[in-house]
Amino acid sequence: MALDQTWEFTALMVASAPGEPGVYALWEKGDLIYYGAALGGTMTIRSRLGDHFSGRDGACTVRATHYSWELSLDPKAREAALLDEYRAAHHRLPRCNAKAA
């Protein structure tokens, strides 16, 4: 699944996200605010989205209105590539990635 398809960031939709490793993006309205990686094992796309939805990952990402995801065999490398692409295009990190840095 490509990161260009988005779903509403609701408990019901998060519960239907994949229980697999990959990368995900969080959006506030139309603005990308965060890229993250789910490395596998108990850290799945679904579990990481749940952490953001519940506020366990801080106040910045809990404001997300939509999310997207992409399965990946190497989530950390894919996340790094997405962040590099974003930084090259916007000369900064997504807002909530910058707060975490």
RAJOJO-V442762 format. One record per backbone hydrogen bond with DSSP energy under -1.0 kcal/mol. NH is the residue of the N-H (numbers start at 1). CO is the residue of the C=O. If there is no record, write none. Layout:
# RAJOJO-V442762
<<NH | CO> <NH | CO>>
This chain:
# RAJOJO-V442762
<<5 | 2> <7 | 67> <9 | 65> <10 | 8> <14 | 10> <15 | 11> <17 | 14> <22 | 38> <23 | 70> <24 | 36> <25 | 68> <26 | 34> <27 | 66> <28 | 31> <31 | 28> <33 | 26> <34 | 26> <36 | 24> <38 | 22> <40 | 43> <43 | 40> <44 | 42> <45 | 20> <46 | 18> <48 | 44> <49 | 45> <50 | 46> <51 | 47> <52 | 48> <53 | 49> <54 | 50> <56 | 51> <57 | 51> <58 | 55> <64 | 61> <65 | 27> <66 | 27> <67 | 7> <68 | 25> <70 | 23> <72 | 21> <78 | 74> <79 | 75> <80 | 76> <81 | 77> <82 | 78> <83 | 79> <84 | 80> <85 | 81> <86 | 82> <87 | 83> <88 | 84> <89 | 85> <90 | 86> <91 | 87> <96 | 33> <98 | 94> <99 | 95> <100 | 96> <101 | 97>>
